[in-house]
Amino acid sequence: MRDLESGEDIELLVNSFYASIEENDVLNHIFNNIAKVDWEHHLPKIYDFWQTLVFHKVV
């Protein structure tokens, strides 16, 4: 993987990570059925969180 240089890179990394969770039966069950994560609401917050940490950018 190349260095993270932009918000788009953060989104790609986060989306790739959560795509792997979708493929894992155990983790998928935990996130979707137990925690009942609202992905549409959750993912933008995760993008912002990582942009703040990696780029010191307040979003």
Secondary structure, 3 states (H helix, E strand, C coil): CCCCCCHHHHHHHHHHHHHHHHHCHHHHHHHHHHCCCCHHHHHHHHHHHHHHHHHCCCC
